Amino acid sequence: GGEKPKAPATTLVVLLVGGEGVRDPYSIPGDPGVREPFVVAAVGDERQRTRCGGFTDNPTWGQALRFELNPRAAGSVIRFAVFDKHVASAEDFMGDAEIALSDIVRAVRASAAPQVPFRIQLFSRPDPFIGPKKCGVLTISVSIEDPKPVGE
């Protein structure tokens, strides 16, 4: 095979720390709503998911997801979608948010700290009459791993 070796890529490491007040904003008031939230993060076509963060509106994941930042990813976003896991039925979409990769990379590169925390407001799917509703906050911590120069 005359294939060229793939150039090492920069890796974005996204630690999904947890969530606060993560719930379906259209649920009935007072509904205890047993939830098992998990997150699907996507950059381009690559999707990764966390395990469930417990039966709570304030889930903790403590799980790192790794995305290779190839040149095609340069102008794109990272999308976080939160779902409620159900045993008997399909998962329920709860809310999502997007951040430009360029904003994340710029913040991490500008920081002296090895990891940079972000708090991300989640929104539900827009209601045709009132628009999207806030449905919790995700806390993440992001670092970047650059490829080591060849020969190290």
Secondary structure by P-SEA (a helix, b strand, c coil): cccccccbbbbbbbbbcccccccccccccccccccbbbbbbbcccbbbbbccccccccccccbbbbbbbccccccbbbbbbbbbbbccccccccccccccaaaaaaaaaaccccbbbbbbbbbccccccccccccbbbbbbbbbbccccccc
